[in-house]
Structures are given as structure tokens and as C-alpha cells.
Amino acid sequence: MKITEVRVRLIKNKDDRLKAFCSMTFDHEFVIRDIKVIEGMDGYFVAMPSRKMSDHCERCGSKNHLRARYCNGCGEPLLDNRAKKDIKGRIKLHADIAHPITVECRQRILKEVVTAYRKEVKKSLQPGYKPAEMDVDDDEIPETIR
């Protein structure tokens, strides 16, 4: 599969490590949205879309994220240490929605996304700059990162 388009939406919060959200299109027919560009200690990296892991209350069956201390449905205190651990013993709080399987694919995605991010940063410095359309309403993006 070839990467045929990368759209970048810059984040205005200058103090945060999160620099942009991206969408990436493969072969003009498959899109992955909510890819994040994050500034790390050794440069930029890409975080693929993920969701918070959850479980259900033993009392009422309501769904709760794993860091919740009380049930969303009945208010009952939830047990600590409900989250499963990975092979390194770290608590797994998020699950990938989409992610590259090979190192080569991850590197190709990183290269394409960071290149598109840098181009968008340059464009943003020009007069009359308009952010890329991301197929998302502005009211879906938290005010703190618009």
C-alpha cells in the first residue's frame, strides 16, 4: 500500500508536546484519522489512534475506564488494579485502533507524517494561511488545542 495523502492540522497550544493531528490516506481509498505528531526528547514521533481500555462494574454492569475510581452507573467504588499488564509489567490503559505491524512500515509512516507536518508549519507562517480540512467539525476539537 502506498501513502497517497497526509493532511495535517496544527495545534495552537505552544506549551504542549502534542503538535498536530493527521489523517493519512493509503492508495486513495483507505484513511486513518487521529494520528498524533508529538515532540519527544529525541525529535518527533507519531502516535497512532487508540482508545481507552474499559471494564464493567461488578454491581451494575456499567462500562468504566480503567482509571475510574467509582462506577459511572451506580457510583459504587471500583477495585484498584483492574487493568491487565503487558509482558513488561506495565499497565495497559489504551488499545491501538490501527497501527503498523512492521518496523519498515512504522518508519515510512513517521517519515511521511513528519515531512507533511514540517511543510504545514512552513505554510502556517505565510499570510492568509488556512488550516487543512480534516473532515472534523471544529466543535469536536477541544478549545485548548484549536
SULVEN-V986368 format. One line per field, one symbol per residue. ss: DSSP state (A for helix, B for strand, O for the rest). Layout:
# SULVEN-V986368
ss: ???
This chain:
# SULVEN-V986368
ss: OOBBBBBBBBOOOOOOOBBBBBBBBBOOOBBBBBBBBBBBOOBBBBBOOBBBOBBBOOOOOOBBBOOOOBOOOOOOBOOOOOOOBOOOOOBOOBBBOOOOOOAAAAAAAAAAAAAAAAAAAAAAOOOOOOOOOOOOOAAAOOAAAO
